Amino acid sequence: MKLFITITLIVALLSCGKHSDADIENLPLHAKKLTVKLIDSLGWVSIYVPDRYDTSFEWTDESDCGKPCANEKYRFQPKDLEIFKESGFFWTGKLPVSIDRFTVSHSSYIPFHEGNEAGVIFIHRYSKQSSLIKLPVGLLIDKPTVTFDTIQRINGRLFSVIVAEKYDSSITKYLKEVLAITTIKSNRIIFGYELLRNKNDSITKNFINETLMLIKTIRIEKGL
């Protein structure tokens, strides 16, 4: 890996400021605070995530059209789940049996320039129509259904928030995703929680409600 994710627990988060009591008073149990250093001066991101996400890694999702089409991805997940790295190139490997993860992603091509929050509104409209979960063709027959979407301000920054879910009887799995999308220096930054599993247990049932609480703790420092 050409870069490493910087992960720091609450006691060491001096560089990214502190979350207010309002950020954490309604958090799910067993949540912890992490920070991620984005590349090319995009800044630092801090957020609370489930403490079962005890493994992290970073990679470039390559594409045959070069850097403008590639994406930098920073992922957190439980260590007992298979590590899966998407690629824009043709892929024929083994599909993951289960997914439970949080990913921060942005383009590998970073054109810094001034922008305004109107871009988030355009992104919101586009993202609702696009395929949400990026898994290899063949695993899912139908796209998940968007069940909720809004534009909201989180810690002073405008975000597009989209929730999608479904139960796919053809593969007997529950599929859920929550996306929170914003811009830094006019570059789109995607925060995505994804779940794919066949158990309808407490993790599956509470995934969306708990994730919507967690995304309210997103803070971006030194990224305009």
C-alpha positions as CSV (number, residue, x, y, z in Angstrom):
1,M,0.0,0.0,0.0
2,K,1.4,3.3,-1.0
3,L,-0.2,5.2,1.9
4,F,-1.5,4.2,5.3
5,I,-4.7,5.1,7.0
6,T,-4.2,7.0,10.2
7,I,-6.5,5.6,12.9
8,T,-6.6,7.2,16.3
9,L,-9.0,6.5,19.2
10,I,-10.7,9.2,21.1
11,V,-7.8,9.9,23.6
12,A,-5.4,10.8,20.8
13,L,-7.6,13.0,18.6
14,L,-6.0,16.3,19.3
15,S,-5.4,17.3,15.7
16,C,-9.0,16.9,14.6
17,G,-10.7,18.7,17.5
18,K,-13.4,17.4,19.8
19,H,-16.9,16.3,19.1
20,S,-19.5,18.1,21.2
21,D,-21.8,16.3,23.6
22,A,-24.6,16.6,21.1
23,D,-22.6,14.5,18.7
24,I,-22.3,11.5,21.0
25,E,-25.3,11.6,23.3
26,N,-27.5,9.5,21.0
27,L,-24.7,7.2,19.6
28,P,-25.3,3.5,19.5
29,L,-23.6,1.4,22.2
30,H,-20.1,0.1,21.3
31,A,-19.1,2.9,19.0
32,K,-15.6,4.3,18.7
33,K,-14.0,7.4,17.2
34,L,-11.6,7.1,14.2
35,T,-9.7,9.6,12.1
36,V,-8.7,9.3,8.5
37,K,-6.0,11.4,6.8
38,L,-7.1,12.0,3.1
39,I,-4.5,12.5,0.4
40,D,-3.4,15.6,-1.4
41,S,-4.3,18.1,1.4
42,L,-8.0,17.2,1.4
43,G,-7.8,17.2,5.2
44,W,-8.7,15.0,8.1
45,V,-12.0,13.2,8.7
46,S,-13.2,12.0,12.1
47,I,-16.2,9.9,12.7
48,Y,-17.7,7.4,15.1
49,V,-18.0,3.8,13.8
50,P,-19.1,0.5,15.3
51,D,-16.2,-0.9,17.4
52,R,-16.6,-4.3,15.6
53,Y,-14.7,-2.5,12.7
54,D,-11.3,-3.5,14.0
55,T,-9.5,-3.9,10.6
56,S,-8.6,-1.1,8.2
57,F,-6.8,-0.9,4.8
58,E,-6.4,1.5,1.9
59,W,-6.0,1.0,-1.8
60,T,-6.6,2.6,-5.2
61,D,-9.6,1.4,-7.2
62,E,-7.9,1.5,-10.6
63,S,-9.6,2.0,-13.9
64,D,-8.6,1.6,-17.5
65,C,-9.2,5.2,-18.2
66,G,-6.5,6.4,-15.9
67,K,-6.3,8.5,-12.8
68,P,-9.4,10.7,-13.5
69,C,-11.5,7.5,-13.3
70,A,-9.7,5.8,-10.3
71,N,-10.7,6.2,-6.7
72,E,-8.8,6.3,-3.4
73,K,-10.6,4.2,-0.8
74,Y,-10.2,3.9,3.0
75,R,-12.1,0.9,4.5
76,F,-13.0,-0.3,8.0
77,Q,-14.6,-3.7,8.7
78,P,-14.5,-6.6,11.2
79,K,-11.4,-8.7,11.0
80,D,-13.3,-12.0,10.6
81,L,-14.8,-10.9,7.3
82,E,-13.0,-11.4,4.0
83,I,-11.0,-8.4,2.7
84,F,-12.4,-7.4,-0.7
85,K,-11.0,-4.6,-2.8
86,E,-13.1,-3.5,-5.8
87,S,-11.3,-2.7,-9.0
88,G,-12.5,-0.8,-12.1
89,F,-10.7,-3.4,-14.2
90,F,-12.5,-6.7,-15.2
91,W,-12.5,-8.9,-12.1
92,T,-13.2,-12.6,-11.9
93,G,-12.2,-13.4,-8.3
94,K,-14.2,-14.9,-5.5
95,L,-17.2,-13.0,-4.3
96,P,-17.5,-12.1,-0.6
97,V,-20.0,-14.1,1.4
98,S,-20.8,-11.3,3.8
99,I,-20.2,-7.5,3.9
100,D,-20.2,-5.2,6.9
101,R,-18.1,-2.2,6.3
102,F,-17.5,1.6,6.2
103,T,-15.7,3.1,3.3
104,V,-14.5,6.7,2.6
105,S,-13.7,7.3,-1.0
106,H,-12.8,10.1,-3.4
107,S,-11.3,10.5,-6.9
108,S,-7.6,9.9,-7.4
109,Y,-7.6,13.1,-9.5
110,I,-7.9,16.1,-7.3
111,P,-8.6,19.4,-9.1
112,F,-8.5,22.0,-6.3
113,H,-10.7,25.0,-7.0
114,E,-13.3,27.1,-5.4
115,G,-16.9,25.8,-5.3
116,N,-20.2,26.2,-3.5
117,E,-22.7,23.9,-1.9
118,A,-24.9,23.8,-5.0
119,G,-22.7,20.9,-6.1
120,V,-24.0,18.7,-3.3
121,I,-27.6,19.2,-4.6
122,F,-26.5,18.0,-8.1
123,I,-24.7,15.1,-6.5
124,H,-27.7,14.1,-4.5
125,R,-29.9,13.9,-7.6
126,Y,-27.3,11.9,-9.6
127,S,-26.6,9.5,-6.8
128,K,-30.2,8.6,-6.3
129,Q,-30.3,7.3,-9.9
130,S,-27.0,5.5,-10.0
131,S,-26.1,2.0,-8.8
132,L,-25.2,2.3,-5.2
133,I,-23.3,-0.8,-4.1
134,K,-20.4,-1.6,-6.4
135,L,-20.1,-5.3,-6.4
136,P,-19.2,-7.5,-9.4
137,V,-21.9,-8.3,-11.9
138,G,-23.7,-11.5,-11.1
139,L,-24.0,-11.3,-7.3
140,L,-27.1,-9.1,-7.2
141,I,-29.9,-9.2,-9.8
142,D,-31.7,-6.1,-8.8
143,K,-30.5,-2.8,-7.3
144,P,-31.5,-2.0,-3.8
145,T,-34.5,0.4,-3.5
146,V,-33.9,3.9,-2.2
147,T,-36.1,4.1,0.9
148,F,-35.0,7.5,2.2
149,D,-33.0,10.5,1.0
150,T,-32.4,14.0,2.2
151,I,-30.0,16.9,2.1
152,Q,-28.8,17.9,5.5
153,R,-26.2,19.9,7.3
154,I,-23.8,17.9,9.4
155,N,-21.4,19.9,11.6
156,G,-21.6,22.9,9.3
157,R,-21.2,21.0,6.0
158,L,-23.9,20.1,3.5
159,F,-24.4,16.4,2.8
160,S,-26.5,14.3,0.5
161,V,-27.8,11.3,2.5
162,I,-29.2,8.3,0.7
163,V,-30.6,5.0,2.3
164,A,-31.2,1.9,0.2
165,E,-32.2,-1.6,1.1
166,K,-33.8,-4.8,0.0
167,Y,-34.1,-8.5,0.7
168,D,-32.9,-10.5,-2.3
169,S,-34.6,-13.9,-2.2
170,S,-32.5,-15.2,-5.1
171,I,-29.4,-15.1,-2.9
172,T,-31.3,-15.1,0.5
173,K,-29.5,-12.0,1.7
174,Y,-30.3,-8.7,3.2
175,L,-28.7,-5.8,1.5
176,K,-28.5,-2.3,3.2
177,E,-26.5,0.8,2.4
178,V,-26.3,4.4,3.8
179,L,-24.4,7.0,1.8
180,A,-23.4,10.5,3.0
181,I,-21.8,12.6,0.3
182,T,-20.2,16.0,0.4
183,T,-17.5,18.0,-1.3
184,I,-14.1,19.2,-0.2
185,K,-12.5,21.9,-2.4
186,S,-15.1,20.9,-5.0
187,N,-14.1,17.2,-4.9
188,R,-16.8,14.6,-4.1
189,I,-16.2,12.7,-0.9
190,I,-18.3,9.6,-0.2
191,F,-18.9,8.1,3.2
192,G,-20.6,4.7,2.7
193,Y,-21.9,2.0,5.1
194,E,-22.7,-1.3,3.5
195,L,-24.2,-4.5,4.8
196,L,-24.8,-7.8,3.0
197,R,-25.7,-10.9,5.1
198,N,-28.2,-13.7,5.4
199,K,-29.0,-13.2,9.1
200,N,-31.8,-10.9,10.2
201,D,-30.3,-10.4,13.6
202,S,-29.8,-7.2,15.7
203,I,-26.9,-6.0,13.5
204,T,-29.1,-6.3,10.4
205,K,-32.3,-4.9,11.9
206,N,-30.5,-1.9,13.5
207,F,-28.0,-1.2,10.8
208,I,-29.7,1.8,9.1
209,N,-31.0,3.5,12.2
210,E,-27.6,3.2,13.9
211,T,-25.7,4.3,10.8
212,L,-27.8,7.4,10.4
213,M,-26.8,8.3,14.0
214,L,-23.1,7.7,13.2
215,I,-22.9,9.8,10.1
216,K,-24.0,12.8,12.2
217,T,-20.6,12.7,13.8
218,I,-18.7,13.3,10.6
219,R,-16.2,16.2,11.0
220,I,-13.8,17.4,8.3
221,E,-10.7,19.4,9.4
222,K,-8.4,21.5,7.2
223,G,-10.6,20.6,4.2
224,L,-12.4,23.7,2.8
